[in-house]
Amino acid sequence: MEFHTWTYYVFDQNKGYPFADDKTDVTSNLNLIALGAEYWLDILLPEDTPSGPGGNSMKDLIMKIVMCANPGGATPFYNQSVLNWYWGYWDDPFLVSIKSIMMAMNQSVDDFTTSVPGIVSNLTSKEDTLRRSNRDRTHTGKDDVKKAGKYVFYQNMTQMYVCLNAAGSGREWDEEGHEWPACNYYQADWTEKQANEKGWTKMWATDWANRISGTDCSLFPREVRQDRIECFIDDIYRSSYIEFKQHHDVSGVSTRSYGLIMDDMKNNSVVPTNWQWYQFGASGMSNFTSAAGVPMFASKPHFLDGQVLDHLNYSTFFLTFHWLFLV
């Protein structure tokens, strides 16, 4: 069975705290745009770009102009609405300034975008879904019920690849019409070299770590009695085994609840094989740097079960509210 998964999000104020608003509520975050600007300019500016006034390199001159601009210039932190932080936004002031300067210098901006992607993609229409996602293929279980729901391809892949530069290595997009940059569709018959040439790179260090195996964790072939089940969790970019945690009552029906195996999030000095997933930081933190292109780590809410909690005061209420169960 082949299909595209259309995922979109809406803000439900009834499930938030009183007066919550995703547009006016803001959070302070690292300004990754400013921190990564030098890296982008190194890519965008030709090697033979002439020096600016005073012998300054053109890259340094652009950085000085933008970072010293009023009001406030660029800082390591910035405030952004919850809506933009999660789903992305258009016309970032910092990027707009850089683009304007490059255009004034007659430098190409064909692969330059002033849009900033969010933590997750919010696919707002059928057309947007088809542009920004590839097809999945799963077994129906008709010939073998034990295969029901298991992936044949995820986004047309059997190994986990990520595409970091949709603007520079993807398809054409209409920025003025607020059309997000999209990578070229991954092709199942590509070699690793061909995938790299199209902007796709493997997420993890080994074929085993990159394998796409099992279901998507929402459907399991009967009977589910095992202590451990393998499935692919796209939110963490990997296949993993989940383990039985407890029996759980859902509307009077007894179910088996499964959760992540703690060893998967431990430092490689504790679990040596975890080097394949670049687990070189604190235990309880997953390293998603390969997916973001900048240093990025993720944990359970409030660093639950993480090494960081060794230095914090916390209580067992975390287990009740923040433990992840796959029922």
KOLVEX-671537 format. One record per residue (C-alpha): chain; residue number from 1; residue in three letters; x, y, z. Coordinates in nm, 3 decimals, always signed. Layout:
KOLVEX-671537
{"A" NUM "ALA" {X Y Z}},
...
***
This chain:
KOLVEX-671537
{"A" 1 "MET" {+0.000 +0.000 +0.000}},
{"A" 2 "GLU" {+0.141 +0.341 -0.102}},
{"A" 3 "PHE" {+0.036 +0.674 +0.043}},
{"A" 4 "HIS" {+0.150 +1.024 +0.140}},
{"A" 5 "THR" {+0.106 +1.124 +0.504}},
{"A" 6 "TRP" {-0.059 +1.466 +0.536}},
{"A" 7 "THR" {+0.028 +1.611 +0.878}},
{"A" 8 "TYR" {-0.092 +1.954 +0.985}},
{"A" 9 "TYR" {-0.139 +2.129 +1.318}},
{"A" 10 "VAL" {-0.391 +2.373 +1.458}},
{"A" 11 "PHE" {-0.380 +2.568 +1.782}},
{"A" 12 "ASP" {-0.647 +2.457 +2.032}},
{"A" 13 "GLN" {-0.681 +2.723 +2.297}},
{"A" 14 "ASN" {-0.919 +2.507 +2.498}},
{"A" 15 "LYS" {-0.634 +2.267 +2.571}},
{"A" 16 "GLY" {-0.393 +2.539 +2.679}},
{"A" 17 "TYR" {-0.378 +2.764 +2.980}},
{"A" 18 "PRO" {-0.617 +3.065 +3.002}},
{"A" 19 "PHE" {-0.534 +3.348 +2.760}},
{"A" 20 "ALA" {-0.281 +3.131 +2.572}},
{"A" 21 "ASP" {-0.220 +3.252 +2.218}},
{"A" 22 "ASP" {+0.024 +3.096 +1.975}},
{"A" 23 "LYS" {+0.078 +3.426 +1.792}},
{"A" 24 "THR" {+0.139 +3.663 +2.084}},
{"A" 25 "ASP" {+0.308 +3.420 +2.326}},
{"A" 26 "VAL" {+0.682 +3.441 +2.268}},
{"A" 27 "THR" {+0.985 +3.240 +2.377}},
{"A" 28 "SER" {+1.353 +3.333 +2.383}},
{"A" 29 "ASN" {+1.574 +3.102 +2.180}},
{"A" 30 "LEU" {+1.922 +3.084 +2.035}},
{"A" 31 "ASN" {+1.944 +3.294 +1.721}},
{"A" 32 "LEU" {+2.066 +3.017 +1.493}},
{"A" 33 "ILE" {+2.021 +3.249 +1.195}},
{"A" 34 "ALA" {+2.286 +3.489 +1.324}},
{"A" 35 "LEU" {+2.512 +3.210 +1.449}},
{"A" 36 "GLY" {+2.508 +3.037 +1.111}},
{"A" 37 "ALA" {+2.539 +3.348 +0.893}},
{"A" 38 "GLU" {+2.915 +3.319 +0.841}},
{"A" 39 "TYR" {+2.877 +2.960 +0.728}},
{"A" 40 "TRP" {+2.611 +3.060 +0.471}},
{"A" 41 "LEU" {+2.817 +3.350 +0.342}},
{"A" 42 "ASP" {+3.115 +3.119 +0.290}},
{"A" 43 "ILE" {+2.895 +2.908 +0.064}},
{"A" 44 "LEU" {+2.723 +3.195 -0.118}},
{"A" 45 "LEU" {+3.016 +3.427 -0.184}},
{"A" 46 "PRO" {+3.254 +3.323 -0.466}},
{"A" 47 "GLU" {+3.619 +3.269 -0.370}},
{"A" 48 "ASP" {+3.725 +3.558 -0.596}},
{"A" 49 "THR" {+3.491 +3.811 -0.432}},
{"A" 50 "PRO" {+3.691 +4.138 -0.404}},
{"A" 51 "SER" {+3.777 +4.285 -0.065}},
{"A" 52 "GLY" {+3.577 +4.573 +0.078}},
{"A" 53 "PRO" {+3.693 +4.910 +0.212}},
{"A" 54 "GLY" {+3.993 +4.900 +0.446}},
{"A" 55 "GLY" {+4.098 +4.557 +0.321}},
{"A" 56 "ASN" {+3.811 +4.383 +0.504}},
{"A" 57 "SER" {+3.682 +4.067 +0.340}},
{"A" 58 "MET" {+3.338 +4.108 +0.187}},
{"A" 59 "LYS" {+3.203 +3.847 +0.428}},
{"A" 60 "ASP" {+3.329 +4.041 +0.731}},
{"A" 61 "LEU" {+3.192 +4.365 +0.587}},
{"A" 62 "ILE" {+2.846 +4.218 +0.538}},
{"A" 63 "MET" {+2.849 +4.073 +0.889}},
{"A" 64 "LYS" {+2.946 +4.409 +1.040}},
{"A" 65 "ILE" {+2.676 +4.597 +0.847}},
{"A" 66 "VAL" {+2.400 +4.354 +0.943}},
{"A" 67 "MET" {+2.502 +4.289 +1.304}},
{"A" 68 "CYS" {+2.543 +4.657 +1.382}},
{"A" 69 "ALA" {+2.220 +4.762 +1.215}},
{"A" 70 "ASN" {+1.951 +4.942 +1.414}},
{"A" 71 "PRO" {+1.743 +4.866 +1.606}},
{"A" 72 "GLY" {+1.950 +4.620 +1.801}},
{"A" 73 "GLY" {+2.126 +4.438 +1.518}},
{"A" 74 "ALA" {+2.171 +4.064 +1.570}},
{"A" 75 "THR" {+2.217 +3.900 +1.910}},
{"A" 76 "PRO" {+2.283 +3.540 +2.019}},
{"A" 77 "PHE" {+1.922 +3.520 +2.141}},
{"A" 78 "TYR" {+1.595 +3.639 +1.994}},
{"A" 79 "ASN" {+1.226 +3.639 +2.080}},
{"A" 80 "GLN" {+0.988 +3.459 +1.850}},
{"A" 81 "SER" {+0.624 +3.361 +1.869}},
{"A" 82 "VAL" {+0.540 +3.003 +1.955}},
{"A" 83 "LEU" {+0.365 +2.975 +1.617}},
{"A" 84 "ASN" {+0.678 +3.076 +1.423}},
{"A" 85 "TRP" {+0.913 +2.876 +1.646}},
{"A" 86 "TYR" {+0.727 +2.553 +1.582}},
{"A" 87 "TRP" {+0.612 +2.588 +1.222}},
{"A" 88 "GLY" {+0.863 +2.831 +1.073}},
{"A" 89 "TYR" {+0.822 +3.183 +0.936}},
{"A" 90 "TRP" {+0.894 +3.407 +0.639}},
{"A" 91 "ASP" {+1.108 +3.717 +0.582}},
{"A" 92 "ASP" {+1.354 +3.687 +0.869}},
{"A" 93 "PRO" {+1.495 +4.043 +0.917}},
{"A" 94 "PHE" {+1.854 +3.919 +0.941}},
{"A" 95 "LEU" {+1.829 +3.715 +0.621}},
{"A" 96 "VAL" {+1.642 +3.992 +0.439}},
{"A" 97 "SER" {+1.930 +4.229 +0.519}},
{"A" 98 "ILE" {+2.193 +3.984 +0.391}},
{"A" 99 "LYS" {+1.994 +3.919 +0.074}},
{"A" 100 "SER" {+1.956 +4.294 +0.007}},
{"A" 101 "ILE" {+2.330 +4.352 +0.046}},
{"A" 102 "MET" {+2.417 +4.060 -0.181}},
{"A" 103 "MET" {+2.177 +4.186 -0.447}},
{"A" 104 "ALA" {+2.339 +4.531 -0.425}},
{"A" 105 "MET" {+2.674 +4.358 -0.486}},
{"A" 106 "ASN" {+2.528 +4.182 -0.791}},
{"A" 107 "GLN" {+2.577 +3.843 -0.622}},
{"A" 108 "SER" {+2.342 +3.558 -0.712}},
{"A" 109 "VAL" {+2.062 +3.496 -0.461}},
{"A" 110 "ASP" {+1.890 +3.222 -0.661}},
{"A" 111 "ASP" {+1.957 +2.966 -0.386}},
{"A" 112 "PHE" {+1.908 +3.208 -0.097}},
{"A" 113 "THR" {+1.590 +3.195 +0.110}},
{"A" 114 "THR" {+1.474 +3.435 +0.380}},
{"A" 115 "SER" {+1.238 +3.172 +0.521}},
{"A" 116 "VAL" {+1.322 +2.990 +0.845}},
{"A" 117 "PRO" {+1.187 +2.635 +0.888}},
{"A" 118 "GLY" {+1.033 +2.541 +1.221}},
{"A" 119 "ILE" {+1.088 +2.245 +1.449}},
{"A" 120 "VAL" {+0.842 +2.041 +1.245}},
{"A" 121 "SER" {+0.681 +2.078 +0.903}},
{"A" 122 "ASN" {+0.322 +2.197 +0.906}},
{"A" 123 "LEU" {+0.181 +2.066 +0.578}},
{"A" 124 "THR" {-0.106 +2.308 +0.528}},
{"A" 125 "SER" {-0.256 +2.169 +0.206}},
{"A" 126 "LYS" {-0.259 +1.867 -0.020}},
{"A" 127 "GLU" {-0.033 +2.049 -0.265}},
{"A" 128 "ASP" {+0.212 +2.141 +0.011}},
{"A" 129 "THR" {+0.219 +1.779 +0.126}},
{"A" 130 "LEU" {+0.297 +1.649 -0.222}},
{"A" 131 "ARG" {+0.574 +1.906 -0.269}},
{"A" 132 "ARG" {+0.748 +1.850 +0.064}},
{"A" 133 "SER" {+0.703 +1.480 +0.134}},
{"A" 134 "ASN" {+0.756 +1.155 -0.050}},
{"A" 135 "ARG" {+0.543 +0.843 -0.050}},
{"A" 136 "ASP" {+0.545 +0.566 +0.209}},
{"A" 137 "ARG" {+0.488 +0.202 +0.125}},
{"A" 138 "THR" {+0.380 -0.056 +0.382}},
{"A" 139 "HIS" {+0.273 -0.419 +0.385}},
{"A" 140 "THR" {-0.102 -0.477 +0.405}},
{"A" 141 "GLY" {-0.070 -0.815 +0.577}},
{"A" 142 "LYS" {-0.289 -0.983 +0.316}},
{"A" 143 "ASP" {-0.039 -1.258 +0.243}},
{"A" 144 "ASP" {+0.134 -1.257 +0.581}},
{"A" 145 "VAL" {-0.047 -1.099 +0.874}},
{"A" 146 "LYS" {+0.281 -1.073 +1.067}},
{"A" 147 "LYS" {+0.398 -0.809 +0.818}},
{"A" 148 "ALA" {+0.089 -0.587 +0.848}},
{"A" 149 "GLY" {+0.183 -0.220 +0.873}},
{"A" 150 "LYS" {+0.557 -0.280 +0.839}},
{"A" 151 "TYR" {+0.749 -0.043 +0.615}},
{"A" 152 "VAL" {+0.871 -0.137 +0.270}},
{"A" 153 "PHE" {+0.977 +0.224 +0.211}},
{"A" 154 "TYR" {+0.959 +0.530 +0.435}},
{"A" 155 "GLN" {+0.959 +0.843 +0.219}},
{"A" 156 "ASN" {+1.082 +0.608 -0.054}},
{"A" 157 "MET" {+1.384 +0.512 +0.162}},
{"A" 158 "THR" {+1.506 +0.191 +0.324}},
{"A" 159 "GLN" {+1.794 +0.379 +0.492}},
{"A" 160 "MET" {+1.752 +0.705 +0.686}},
{"A" 161 "TYR" {+1.873 +1.002 +0.482}},
{"A" 162 "VAL" {+1.823 +1.372 +0.554}},
{"A" 163 "CYS" {+1.829 +1.671 +0.319}},
{"A" 164 "LEU" {+1.958 +1.989 +0.485}},
{"A" 165 "ASN" {+1.975 +2.236 +0.197}},
{"A" 166 "ALA" {+1.643 +2.232 +0.014}},
{"A" 167 "ALA" {+1.701 +2.584 -0.121}},
{"A" 168 "GLY" {+2.035 +2.495 -0.279}},
{"A" 169 "SER" {+1.977 +2.136 -0.390}},
{"A" 170 "GLY" {+1.603 +2.100 -0.430}},
{"A" 171 "ARG" {+1.326 +2.202 -0.665}},
{"A" 172 "GLU" {+1.227 +2.555 -0.762}},
{"A" 173 "TRP" {+0.998 +2.734 -0.520}},
{"A" 174 "ASP" {+0.796 +3.054 -0.508}},
{"A" 175 "GLU" {+0.914 +3.248 -0.204}},
{"A" 176 "GLU" {+0.695 +3.549 -0.272}},
{"A" 177 "GLY" {+0.397 +3.315 -0.276}},
{"A" 178 "HIS" {+0.515 +3.168 +0.058}},
{"A" 179 "GLU" {+0.599 +2.832 -0.093}},
{"A" 180 "TRP" {+0.856 +2.647 +0.117}},
{"A" 181 "PRO" {+1.176 +2.517 -0.043}},
{"A" 182 "ALA" {+1.154 +2.141 -0.096}},
{"A" 183 "CYS" {+1.423 +1.881 -0.157}},
{"A" 184 "ASN" {+1.427 +1.664 -0.465}},
{"A" 185 "TYR" {+1.233 +1.346 -0.404}},
{"A" 186 "TYR" {+1.461 +1.072 -0.276}},
{"A" 187 "GLN" {+1.484 +0.788 -0.526}},
{"A" 188 "ALA" {+1.501 +0.431 -0.395}},
{"A" 189 "ASP" {+1.748 +0.323 -0.666}},
{"A" 190 "TRP" {+2.004 +0.596 -0.592}},
{"A" 191 "THR" {+2.351 +0.498 -0.479}},
{"A" 192 "GLU" {+2.487 +0.680 -0.174}},
{"A" 193 "LYS" {+2.702 +0.894 -0.406}},
{"A" 194 "GLN" {+2.400 +0.991 -0.617}},
{"A" 195 "ALA" {+2.202 +1.076 -0.302}},
{"A" 196 "ASN" {+2.486 +1.297 -0.177}},
{"A" 197 "GLU" {+2.496 +1.480 -0.512}},
{"A" 198 "LYS" {+2.127 +1.559 -0.474}},
{"A" 199 "GLY" {+2.178 +1.698 -0.123}},
{"A" 200 "TRP" {+2.087 +1.388 +0.080}},
{"A" 201 "THR" {+2.320 +1.248 +0.346}},
{"A" 202 "LYS" {+2.288 +0.952 +0.581}},
{"A" 203 "MET" {+2.160 +1.044 +0.924}},
{"A" 204 "TRP" {+2.370 +0.799 +1.126}},
{"A" 205 "ALA" {+2.711 +0.632 +1.108}},
{"A" 206 "THR" {+2.622 +0.276 +1.000}},
{"A" 207 "ASP" {+2.371 +0.093 +0.781}},
{"A" 208 "TRP" {+2.233 -0.077 +1.092}},
{"A" 209 "ALA" {+2.170 +0.256 +1.262}},
{"A" 210 "ASN" {+2.008 +0.395 +0.945}},
{"A" 211 "ARG" {+1.782 +0.096 +0.879}},
{"A" 212 "ILE" {+1.409 +0.157 +0.843}},
{"A" 213 "SER" {+1.239 -0.145 +0.990}},
{"A" 214 "GLY" {+0.910 -0.238 +1.150}},
{"A" 215 "THR" {+0.587 -0.036 +1.163}},
{"A" 216 "ASP" {+0.548 +0.332 +1.253}},
{"A" 217 "CYS" {+0.468 +0.232 +1.614}},
{"A" 218 "SER" {+0.095 +0.301 +1.570}},
{"A" 219 "LEU" {+0.004 -0.045 +1.437}},
{"A" 220 "PHE" {+0.141 -0.387 +1.523}},
{"A" 221 "PRO" {+0.063 -0.728 +1.375}},
{"A" 222 "ARG" {-0.123 -0.952 +1.617}},
{"A" 223 "GLU" {-0.061 -1.098 +1.866}},
{"A" 224 "VAL" {+0.142 -0.841 +2.057}},
{"A" 225 "ARG" {+0.286 -1.037 +2.347}},
{"A" 226 "GLN" {+0.657 -0.973 +2.310}},
{"A" 227 "ASP" {+0.856 -0.788 +2.571}},
{"A" 228 "ARG" {+1.027 -0.591 +2.291}},
{"A" 229 "ILE" {+0.901 -0.482 +1.949}},
{"A" 230 "GLU" {+1.093 -0.314 +1.667}},
{"A" 231 "CYS" {+0.944 -0.011 +1.497}},
{"A" 232 "PHE" {+1.052 +0.304 +1.310}},
{"A" 233 "ILE" {+0.998 +0.634 +1.498}},
{"A" 234 "ASP" {+1.026 +0.921 +1.248}},
{"A" 235 "ASP" {+1.037 +1.185 +1.524}},
{"A" 236 "ILE" {+1.378 +1.053 +1.629}},
{"A" 237 "TYR" {+1.491 +0.952 +1.278}},
{"A" 238 "ARG" {+1.556 +0.588 +1.357}},
{"A" 239 "SER" {+1.429 +0.237 +1.403}},
{"A" 240 "SER" {+1.444 +0.115 +1.758}},
{"A" 241 "TYR" {+1.310 -0.150 +1.988}},
{"A" 242 "ILE" {+1.046 -0.046 +2.239}},
{"A" 243 "GLU" {+0.983 -0.250 +2.552}},
{"A" 244 "PHE" {+0.678 -0.344 +2.755}},
{"A" 245 "LYS" {+0.626 -0.111 +3.051}},
{"A" 246 "GLN" {+0.285 -0.182 +3.200}},
{"A" 247 "HIS" {-0.075 -0.278 +3.136}},
{"A" 248 "HIS" {-0.291 +0.023 +3.059}},
{"A" 249 "ASP" {-0.670 +0.061 +3.063}},
{"A" 250 "VAL" {-0.821 +0.245 +2.764}},
{"A" 251 "SER" {-1.199 +0.286 +2.788}},
{"A" 252 "GLY" {-1.229 -0.042 +2.973}},
{"A" 253 "VAL" {-0.999 -0.231 +2.736}},
{"A" 254 "SER" {-0.677 -0.367 +2.878}},
{"A" 255 "THR" {-0.378 -0.282 +2.657}},
{"A" 256 "ARG" {-0.004 -0.328 +2.676}},
{"A" 257 "SER" {+0.197 -0.004 +2.700}},
{"A" 258 "TYR" {+0.543 +0.014 +2.546}},
{"A" 259 "GLY" {+0.811 +0.278 +2.584}},
{"A" 260 "LEU" {+1.161 +0.369 +2.474}},
{"A" 261 "ILE" {+1.449 +0.157 +2.601}},
{"A" 262 "MET" {+1.669 +0.371 +2.823}},
{"A" 263 "ASP" {+1.993 +0.219 +2.692}},
{"A" 264 "ASP" {+1.924 +0.381 +2.353}},
{"A" 265 "MET" {+1.977 +0.728 +2.503}},
{"A" 266 "LYS" {+2.289 +0.654 +2.706}},
{"A" 267 "ASN" {+2.638 +0.783 +2.634}},
{"A" 268 "ASN" {+2.854 +0.549 +2.426}},
{"A" 269 "SER" {+3.091 +0.506 +2.722}},
{"A" 270 "VAL" {+2.800 +0.329 +2.896}},
{"A" 271 "VAL" {+2.659 +0.151 +2.590}},
{"A" 272 "PRO" {+2.951 +0.122 +2.344}},
{"A" 273 "THR" {+2.734 +0.050 +2.036}},
{"A" 274 "ASN" {+2.564 +0.389 +2.073}},
{"A" 275 "TRP" {+2.852 +0.555 +1.887}},
{"A" 276 "GLN" {+2.653 +0.467 +1.573}},
{"A" 277 "TRP" {+2.395 +0.729 +1.678}},
{"A" 278 "TYR" {+2.661 +0.981 +1.787}},
{"A" 279 "GLN" {+2.572 +0.944 +2.155}},
{"A" 280 "PHE" {+2.879 +1.130 +2.280}},
{"A" 281 "GLY" {+2.698 +1.376 +2.509}},
{"A" 282 "ALA" {+2.510 +1.344 +2.836}},
{"A" 283 "SER" {+2.303 +1.029 +2.880}},
{"A" 284 "GLY" {+1.934 +1.094 +2.820}},
{"A" 285 "MET" {+2.005 +1.333 +2.532}},
{"A" 286 "SER" {+1.968 +1.227 +2.168}},
{"A" 287 "ASN" {+2.208 +1.388 +1.922}},
{"A" 288 "PHE" {+2.014 +1.530 +1.624}},
{"A" 289 "THR" {+2.297 +1.745 +1.488}},
{"A" 290 "SER" {+2.298 +1.550 +1.160}},
{"A" 291 "ALA" {+1.931 +1.633 +1.105}},
{"A" 292 "ALA" {+1.962 +2.005 +1.183}},
{"A" 293 "GLY" {+2.300 +2.096 +1.038}},
{"A" 294 "VAL" {+2.380 +2.274 +1.365}},
{"A" 295 "PRO" {+2.442 +2.129 +1.713}},
{"A" 296 "MET" {+2.103 +2.008 +1.840}},
{"A" 297 "PHE" {+2.008 +1.763 +2.115}},
{"A" 298 "ALA" {+1.670 +1.639 +2.229}},
{"A" 299 "SER" {+1.546 +1.482 +2.550}},
{"A" 300 "LYS" {+1.225 +1.377 +2.715}},
{"A" 301 "PRO" {+1.032 +1.667 +2.875}},
{"A" 302 "HIS" {+1.226 +1.834 +3.157}},
{"A" 303 "PHE" {+1.526 +1.604 +3.088}},
{"A" 304 "LEU" {+1.332 +1.310 +3.232}},
{"A" 305 "ASP" {+1.561 +1.009 +3.284}},
{"A" 306 "GLY" {+1.857 +1.220 +3.178}},
{"A" 307 "GLN" {+2.197 +1.268 +3.334}},
{"A" 308 "VAL" {+2.122 +1.641 +3.369}},
{"A" 309 "LEU" {+1.868 +1.561 +3.642}},
{"A" 310 "ASP" {+2.151 +1.441 +3.866}},
{"A" 311 "HIS" {+2.210 +1.810 +3.936}},
{"A" 312 "LEU" {+1.847 +1.919 +3.970}},
{"A" 313 "ASN" {+1.571 +1.875 +4.227}},
{"A" 314 "TYR" {+1.275 +1.688 +4.085}},
{"A" 315 "SER" {+0.997 +1.462 +4.202}},
{"A" 316 "THR" {+0.824 +1.151 +4.074}},
{"A" 317 "PHE" {+0.538 +1.353 +3.923}},
{"A" 318 "PHE" {+0.753 +1.365 +3.607}},
{"A" 319 "LEU" {+0.686 +0.997 +3.554}},
{"A" 320 "THR" {+0.312 +1.051 +3.561}},
{"A" 321 "PHE" {+0.299 +1.344 +3.319}},
{"A" 322 "HIS" {+0.602 +1.308 +3.096}},
{"A" 323 "TRP" {+0.675 +0.941 +3.035}},
{"A" 324 "LEU" {+0.619 +0.840 +2.673}},
{"A" 325 "PHE" {+0.399 +0.538 +2.618}},
{"A" 326 "LEU" {+0.314 +0.374 +2.286}},
{"A" 327 "VAL" {-0.011 +0.192 +2.349}},
***
